[in-house]
Amino acid sequence: MTTATWHDTVLARSDDTVVVEKNHYFPNDALLREHFRPSDHTTTCPWKGTAHYFDVVVGDAVNANAAWYYPEPKQAAEEIRGRVAFWKGVQVKK
């Protein structure tokens, strides 16, 4: 089981992650949605497409743009469609 945590709080947990560029992409249904808030931030990857972000929220603490996903990944990255990855201090462990 792979688990993503921040501030000692579980954000996502799954036996079905996809690893791309050393990042675990969790299925959308593995996220505990109460800890995610949509962000307007986007970035572009030449081979994956446009990434959209979530702020991670635990209590009063906000980790801006700490989770990302590709709603319409390019064909080369199709395996991460419907999945979310983390950074900015979020711990991901097997």
TORBAPA-219762 format. One record per residue: residue number from 1; x negated, y, z negated of N, C-alpha, C, O, CB in turn; residue in three letters. Coordinates in Angstrom, 3 decimals, padded with zeros to 6 digits. Atoms other than C-alpha are relative to their C-alpha. Glycine has a CB too. Layout:
! residues N
NUM X Y Z X Y Z X Y Z X Y Z X Y Z ALA;
...
! end
This chain:
! residues 94
1 -000.853 -001.188 000.000 000.000 000.000 000.000 -000.892 001.242 000.000 -001.774 001.376 -000.848 000.967 000.003 -001.234 MET;
2 000.730 -001.260 -000.071 -001.395 003.394 001.007 000.875 001.079 -000.619 002.072 001.161 -000.345 -000.388 000.360 001.477 THR;
3 -000.737 -001.022 000.738 -000.402 006.326 -001.195 -000.672 001.359 000.175 -001.897 001.465 000.122 000.094 -000.368 -001.498 THR;
4 000.468 -001.384 -000.039 -000.733 010.104 -000.774 000.483 000.698 -001.258 001.673 000.667 -001.569 000.504 000.741 001.283 ALA;
5 -000.364 -000.709 001.230 -000.809 012.146 -003.994 -000.648 001.378 -000.032 -001.687 001.621 000.582 -000.417 -000.813 -001.242 THR;
6 000.542 -001.336 000.273 -001.353 015.739 -005.027 000.532 000.427 -001.350 001.724 000.283 -001.624 000.387 001.040 001.124 TRP;
7 -000.374 -000.394 001.369 -001.317 017.085 -008.591 000.656 -001.172 -000.740 001.660 -001.005 -001.433 000.962 001.220 000.028 HIS;
8 -000.483 001.218 000.670 -000.773 013.500 -009.834 001.437 -000.364 000.362 002.111 -001.053 -000.404 -000.104 000.168 -001.495 ASP;
9 -001.362 000.283 -000.456 002.498 013.304 -007.866 -000.056 -000.735 001.329 -000.767 -000.315 002.242 000.827 001.306 000.134 THR;
10 -000.052 000.750 -001.256 003.231 010.733 -005.167 000.796 000.791 001.032 001.921 001.218 000.775 000.631 -001.404 -000.218 VAL;
11 -000.648 -000.694 -001.116 004.071 012.405 -001.846 000.516 -000.973 001.039 001.551 -000.742 001.664 -000.964 000.977 000.648 LEU;
12 -000.369 001.008 -000.995 004.219 009.320 000.372 -000.648 -001.317 -000.385 -001.708 -001.353 -001.009 -000.431 000.433 001.436 ALA;
13 000.518 001.339 000.302 003.726 005.568 000.078 000.484 -000.937 001.102 001.668 -000.953 001.439 000.468 -000.501 -001.429 ARG;
14 -000.392 000.906 -001.076 003.656 002.928 002.827 -001.059 -001.071 000.232 -002.248 -000.861 -000.012 000.247 000.781 001.289 SER;
15 000.886 001.057 -000.490 002.174 -000.357 004.028 -000.218 000.145 001.501 -000.933 -000.654 002.107 000.581 -001.393 -000.324 ASP;
16 000.020 -000.162 -001.453 002.548 000.965 007.581 -000.537 001.375 000.377 000.216 002.230 000.843 001.408 -000.200 000.587 ASP;
17 000.605 -001.245 -000.451 000.102 003.804 008.211 -000.803 -000.275 001.265 -001.268 -001.392 001.496 -000.900 000.622 -001.107 THR;
18 000.827 000.055 -001.204 -001.679 004.508 011.486 -001.178 000.926 -000.248 -000.989 002.092 -000.594 000.809 000.414 001.302 VAL;
19 001.191 -000.810 000.236 -005.265 005.734 011.176 -000.518 000.547 001.326 -000.825 -000.206 002.250 -001.097 -000.828 -000.715 VAL;
20 000.531 -000.696 -001.163 -006.404 008.303 013.739 -000.980 001.041 -000.516 -000.628 001.869 -001.356 001.142 000.657 000.865 VAL;
21 001.051 -000.931 000.419 -009.652 010.234 013.301 -000.127 000.036 -001.524 -000.248 001.108 -002.118 000.289 001.411 000.539 GLU;
22 000.165 000.198 001.450 -009.914 008.907 009.707 001.166 000.516 -000.839 001.072 000.545 -002.066 -001.256 000.674 -000.455 LYS;
23 -001.186 -000.467 000.721 -006.474 010.293 008.781 001.090 -001.060 000.062 001.373 -001.609 001.126 000.512 001.339 000.586 ASN;
24 -001.135 000.918 000.060 -003.641 008.033 007.637 001.266 000.769 000.342 001.583 001.768 -000.305 000.116 -000.667 -001.404 HIS;
25 -001.282 -000.575 -000.369 -000.374 008.921 009.355 001.095 -000.892 -000.569 001.213 -002.062 -000.202 000.135 000.149 001.552 TYR;
26 -001.076 000.718 000.673 002.596 007.876 007.213 001.288 000.131 000.801 001.540 001.180 001.393 000.200 000.529 -001.436 PHE;
27 -001.301 -000.146 -000.653 006.009 007.098 008.696 000.853 001.036 -000.732 000.762 001.175 -001.952 000.734 -001.357 000.055 PRO;
28 -000.856 -001.038 000.604 008.547 009.895 008.113 000.803 -000.514 -001.192 000.968 000.200 -002.181 000.955 000.556 001.042 ASN;
29 -000.843 000.505 001.088 010.689 007.650 005.920 -000.787 -000.375 -001.254 -000.191 -000.758 -002.260 000.772 -001.198 000.475 ASP;
30 000.823 000.277 001.179 007.746 007.103 003.532 -000.194 001.249 -000.871 -000.692 001.152 -001.992 -001.361 -000.547 000.432 ALA;
31 000.192 -001.256 000.721 007.753 010.779 002.458 001.079 000.204 -001.052 002.251 -000.088 -000.817 -000.007 001.174 000.972 LEU;
32 -000.948 -000.435 001.025 009.377 011.919 -000.778 000.322 001.457 000.343 -000.403 002.375 -000.042 -000.592 -000.159 -001.490 LEU;
33 -000.348 -001.269 -000.649 011.120 014.832 000.926 000.098 001.203 -000.935 -000.066 002.340 -000.493 001.291 -000.156 000.704 ARG;
34 -000.122 -001.137 000.918 011.601 016.940 -002.199 -001.318 000.764 -000.160 -001.334 001.868 -000.704 000.479 -000.483 -001.363 GLU;
35 001.314 -000.640 000.135 007.859 017.754 -002.018 -000.475 000.664 001.287 -001.644 001.035 001.390 -001.022 -001.018 -000.440 HIS;
36 000.386 -000.566 -001.285 007.884 019.141 001.538 000.898 001.159 000.392 002.121 001.103 000.269 000.034 -001.065 001.074 PHE;
37 -000.716 -001.188 -000.463 008.842 022.548 002.873 -000.544 000.357 001.387 -001.759 000.454 001.556 -000.163 001.207 -001.012 ARG;
38 000.491 -000.331 -001.343 008.672 023.430 006.589 -000.853 001.264 -000.006 -000.597 002.205 -000.756 001.173 000.174 000.963 PRO;
39 000.880 -001.151 -000.183 005.931 025.841 007.611 000.106 000.450 001.450 000.433 -000.352 002.324 -001.482 -000.345 -000.379 SER;
40 -000.006 -000.516 -001.366 005.771 028.071 010.691 -001.341 -000.223 000.699 -001.478 000.068 001.887 000.341 001.484 -000.005 ASP;
41 001.356 000.168 -000.523 002.087 027.166 011.180 -000.061 -001.116 001.048 000.555 -002.168 000.875 -000.974 -000.302 -001.147 HIS;
42 000.264 001.030 -001.009 001.027 025.250 014.310 -001.459 000.095 000.424 -002.085 001.149 000.314 000.950 000.156 001.233 THR;
43 001.324 000.036 -000.621 -002.284 024.194 015.841 000.109 -000.902 001.229 001.083 -001.638 001.386 -001.111 -000.521 -001.010 THR;
44 -000.023 000.811 -001.210 -003.149 022.548 019.135 -001.241 -000.869 000.079 -002.362 -000.402 -000.121 000.109 000.886 001.242 THR;
45 001.080 000.957 -000.236 -005.250 019.460 019.743 000.038 -000.353 001.485 001.115 -000.626 002.015 000.146 -001.294 -000.913 CYS;
46 -000.012 000.256 -001.432 -006.343 018.850 023.347 000.549 -001.378 000.386 001.107 -001.532 001.472 -001.382 000.143 000.533 PRO;
47 -000.470 001.333 -000.399 -005.473 015.145 023.265 001.240 -000.470 -000.748 001.895 -001.420 -000.318 -001.095 -000.996 -000.202 TRP;
48 -001.200 000.402 000.749 -002.696 014.935 020.634 001.188 000.914 000.259 002.331 000.460 000.214 -000.300 -000.023 -001.482 LYS;
49 -001.088 -000.938 -000.244 -000.667 018.064 021.407 000.074 001.072 -001.077 -000.939 001.419 -001.686 001.319 -000.739 000.082 GLY;
50 -000.216 -001.066 000.977 000.819 020.726 019.118 000.425 -000.588 -001.335 001.430 -001.292 -001.430 001.058 000.997 000.504 THR;
51 -000.312 000.457 001.356 000.772 019.982 015.398 000.859 001.045 -000.701 000.623 002.248 -000.582 -001.299 -000.273 -000.809 ALA;
52 -000.836 -000.834 000.858 003.456 021.384 013.115 -000.318 -000.392 -001.441 -000.823 -001.486 -001.693 001.543 -000.176 000.329 HIS;
53 000.444 000.201 001.377 002.989 021.683 009.353 001.133 000.089 -001.016 002.183 000.684 -000.775 -001.056 001.011 -000.342 TYR;
54 -000.829 -000.139 001.190 004.686 021.290 006.000 -000.874 000.558 -001.112 -002.056 000.227 -001.205 000.646 -001.365 -000.415 PHE;
55 000.620 -000.318 001.288 003.773 023.011 002.758 000.348 -001.149 -000.935 001.452 -001.692 -000.880 000.496 001.401 -000.576 ASP;
56 -000.249 001.011 001.026 003.428 020.486 -000.057 000.306 000.754 -001.295 -000.437 001.652 -001.693 -001.238 -000.987 -000.172 VAL;
57 -000.452 -000.700 001.202 005.289 021.562 -003.204 000.163 -000.998 -001.137 000.885 -001.988 -001.016 001.333 000.751 000.261 VAL;
58 -000.121 000.811 001.215 004.882 020.031 -006.673 000.217 000.974 -001.158 -000.696 001.699 -001.551 -001.287 -000.915 -000.234 VAL;
59 -000.328 -000.973 001.044 006.630 021.984 -009.408 -000.119 001.399 000.577 000.483 001.709 001.605 -000.927 -000.165 -001.240 GLY;
60 000.225 -001.362 -000.474 005.496 025.599 -009.031 -001.219 000.110 000.918 -001.491 001.181 001.460 -000.166 000.932 -001.180 ASP;
61 001.215 -000.009 -000.817 002.332 024.623 -007.120 000.339 -000.248 001.467 001.108 -001.150 001.798 -000.999 -001.059 -000.502 ALA;
62 -000.218 000.128 -001.443 002.298 025.068 -003.335 -001.353 -000.169 000.687 -002.270 000.624 000.476 000.764 001.245 000.570 VAL;
63 001.188 000.251 -000.807 -000.355 023.615 -001.026 000.411 000.277 001.450 000.943 -000.593 002.138 -000.554 -001.489 -000.195 ASN;
64 -000.473 -000.449 -001.312 000.269 025.570 002.177 -000.601 -000.816 001.135 -001.811 -001.040 001.186 -000.328 001.468 000.199 ALA;
65 000.402 000.697 -001.219 000.119 023.621 005.428 -000.839 -001.251 -000.269 -001.743 -001.565 000.505 -000.774 000.940 000.886 ASN;
66 000.799 001.155 000.402 -001.232 020.509 003.684 000.425 -001.303 000.676 -000.250 -002.322 000.527 000.076 -000.166 -001.487 ALA;
67 -000.458 001.190 -000.729 000.749 018.034 005.822 000.309 000.414 001.427 000.844 001.496 001.669 001.258 -000.651 -000.683 ALA;
68 -000.274 -000.331 -001.401 000.990 017.909 009.593 000.562 -001.189 000.754 000.411 -002.346 000.360 -001.263 000.492 000.686 TRP;
69 -000.607 001.023 -000.848 002.813 016.031 012.294 000.091 000.528 001.430 000.012 001.734 001.666 001.408 -000.407 -000.532 TYR;
70 -000.124 -000.332 -001.406 003.193 015.983 016.066 001.390 -000.423 000.479 001.604 -001.599 000.773 -001.120 -000.686 000.840 TYR;
71 -001.358 000.387 -000.403 006.889 016.113 017.030 000.069 -000.523 001.439 000.909 -001.365 001.757 000.936 001.186 -000.151 PRO;
72 000.051 000.439 -001.402 006.032 015.645 020.728 -001.455 -000.264 000.380 -002.044 000.502 001.144 000.640 001.071 000.954 GLU;
73 001.415 000.250 -000.310 002.572 014.045 020.887 -000.201 -000.325 001.475 000.700 -000.815 002.155 -000.540 -001.146 -000.859 PRO;
74 000.349 000.386 -001.361 000.815 013.623 024.195 -000.051 -001.527 000.077 -000.121 -002.205 -000.949 -001.364 000.631 000.433 LYS;
75 -000.053 001.449 -000.204 000.851 010.124 025.673 -001.133 -000.729 -000.721 -000.914 -001.814 -001.259 -000.052 -000.316 001.485 GLN;
76 001.145 000.644 000.646 -002.621 009.318 024.285 000.189 -000.153 -001.509 -000.469 -000.984 -002.134 -001.261 000.796 000.276 ALA;
77 -000.220 000.021 001.453 -001.323 009.934 020.740 001.404 -000.471 -000.359 001.873 -000.209 -001.467 -000.239 001.385 -000.589 ALA;
78 -001.385 000.427 000.214 002.125 008.367 021.056 000.178 -000.794 -001.300 001.252 -000.757 -001.900 000.467 -000.839 001.178 GLU;
79 -000.104 000.828 001.206 001.376 006.033 018.113 000.246 000.812 -001.273 000.638 000.246 -002.294 -001.260 -000.813 -000.165 GLU;
80 -000.235 -000.803 001.204 001.633 008.974 015.681 001.327 000.761 000.047 001.612 001.560 -000.845 -001.141 000.982 -000.192 ILE;
81 -001.334 -000.614 -000.048 005.094 010.111 016.793 000.793 -000.454 -001.232 000.791 -001.638 -001.569 000.756 -000.385 001.331 ARG;
82 -000.803 000.343 001.174 007.363 010.247 013.722 -000.832 -000.286 -001.242 -000.366 -000.955 -002.164 000.853 -001.190 000.306 GLY;
83 000.896 000.249 001.128 004.388 010.223 011.326 -000.629 001.292 -000.487 -000.735 002.266 000.259 -001.089 -001.000 000.389 ARG;
84 000.548 -001.188 000.656 002.795 012.703 008.922 -001.336 -000.346 -000.646 -001.489 -001.411 -001.244 000.991 000.558 -001.060 VAL;
85 001.321 000.168 000.615 -000.831 013.100 007.787 -000.265 001.169 -000.957 000.474 002.153 -000.979 -001.119 -000.085 001.094 ALA;
86 000.280 -000.961 001.079 -002.444 015.097 004.967 -001.450 000.450 -000.004 -002.328 -000.213 000.548 000.344 -000.609 -001.349 PHE;
87 001.339 -000.516 000.274 -005.464 017.208 004.053 000.106 001.003 -001.134 001.090 000.979 -001.873 -000.637 000.652 001.273 TRP;
88 -000.014 -001.074 001.004 -006.330 020.174 001.748 000.219 -000.512 -001.419 001.066 -000.002 -002.152 001.078 001.002 000.339 LYS;
89 -000.043 000.474 001.369 -006.849 018.167 -001.421 000.998 -001.100 -000.286 001.021 -001.625 -001.400 000.284 001.116 -000.872 GLY;
90 -000.914 001.121 000.197 -004.115 015.579 -000.943 -000.838 -001.286 000.053 -001.572 -001.510 001.016 001.154 -000.009 001.091 VAL;
91 000.761 001.248 000.077 -005.603 012.214 -001.990 000.768 -001.111 000.684 001.936 -001.344 000.375 -000.300 -000.377 -001.464 GLN;
92 -000.601 001.137 -000.678 -004.882 009.276 000.303 -000.854 -001.222 -000.321 -002.043 -001.266 -000.007 000.108 000.240 001.552 VAL;
93 000.745 001.190 000.426 -005.851 005.871 -001.077 000.800 -001.254 000.300 002.030 -001.275 000.256 -000.336 000.070 -001.502 LYS;
94 -000.604 001.323 -000.214 -005.213 002.238 -000.253 000.073 -000.723 -001.309 000.548 -001.857 -001.362 -000.796 -000.829 001.027 LYS;
! end
